[in-house]
Amino acid sequence: MMAHRLGPPLPAWIDAVDSSQPPGLTGFALHLLRDLDAVMAGLTLHYGSGGAEAVVNRIKKIKRQLYGRAGFELLRKMLVLQ
């Protein structure tokens, strides 16, 4: 389902898991219902947050390198220069 971006069969899968009650999957399937629209969008749309995650990861790496050495101004300069 996830590899082929098949979102429409998800509600049927949740119903099947709910009826068969396998341990471990029941709670997971029922928690998917809390935000079914977001889960369906994640399974059907081809958009990703990879670019934003890469920028956040780079900023966190620079912050770890500068921890305890300088204030916000040096961090800002490092982000602009890299």
C-alpha positions as CSV (number, residue, x, y, z in Angstrom):
1,M,0.0,0.0,0.0
2,M,2.8,2.4,0.9
3,A,5.2,1.5,-1.8
4,H,2.6,1.9,-4.6
5,R,0.8,4.9,-3.0
6,L,-2.5,3.1,-2.8
7,G,-4.6,5.2,-0.4
8,P,-8.2,4.3,-1.4
9,P,-8.0,0.7,0.0
10,L,-7.0,2.0,3.4
11,P,-10.5,2.2,5.0
12,A,-11.2,-1.4,3.9
13,W,-7.9,-2.5,5.4
14,I,-8.7,-0.7,8.7
15,D,-12.1,-2.5,8.8
16,A,-10.5,-5.9,8.1
17,V,-8.0,-5.3,10.9
18,D,-10.8,-4.2,13.3
19,S,-12.8,-7.3,12.5
20,S,-10.0,-9.8,12.8
21,Q,-8.4,-8.2,15.9
22,P,-4.7,-9.1,15.4
23,P,-2.6,-8.1,18.4
24,G,-0.5,-5.0,17.8
25,L,-2.3,-3.9,14.6
26,T,-5.7,-3.1,16.0
27,G,-4.5,-0.1,18.0
28,F,-2.4,1.1,15.1
29,A,-5.3,0.8,12.6
30,L,-7.7,2.6,14.9
31,H,-5.2,5.4,15.5
32,L,-5.0,6.0,11.8
33,L,-8.7,6.9,11.9
34,R,-7.9,9.9,14.0
35,D,-6.5,11.8,11.1
36,L,-7.6,9.7,8.1
37,D,-7.5,12.7,5.7
38,A,-3.8,13.3,6.4
39,V,-2.9,9.6,6.1
40,M,-4.8,9.3,2.8
41,A,-3.0,12.4,1.5
42,G,0.3,10.9,2.5
43,L,-0.5,7.6,0.7
44,T,-1.9,9.2,-2.5
45,L,0.0,12.5,-3.2
46,H,3.4,12.6,-4.7
47,Y,4.5,15.6,-2.6
48,G,7.2,15.2,0.1
49,S,8.9,17.2,2.8
50,G,12.4,16.0,1.9
51,G,13.7,19.5,1.0
52,A,12.4,21.1,4.1
53,E,13.8,18.2,6.2
54,A,17.2,18.6,4.6
55,V,17.3,22.3,5.5
56,V,16.3,21.6,9.1
57,N,18.8,18.8,9.4
58,R,21.6,21.2,8.2
59,I,20.6,23.9,10.6
60,K,20.6,21.4,13.5
61,K,24.0,20.1,12.5
62,I,25.4,23.7,12.6
63,K,23.8,24.4,15.9
64,R,25.4,21.3,17.4
65,Q,28.8,22.3,16.1
66,L,28.5,25.8,17.6
67,Y,26.9,24.7,20.9
68,G,28.4,26.7,23.8
69,R,30.8,28.7,21.6
70,A,28.8,31.7,20.4
71,G,25.5,33.4,20.2
72,F,22.8,33.8,17.7
73,E,24.9,36.2,15.4
74,L,27.6,33.6,14.7
75,L,24.9,31.0,14.1
76,R,23.2,33.3,11.6
77,K,26.5,34.0,9.8
78,M,27.3,30.3,9.6
79,L,23.8,29.6,8.1
80,V,24.2,32.3,5.5
81,L,27.7,31.3,4.5
82,Q,27.0,27.5,4.1
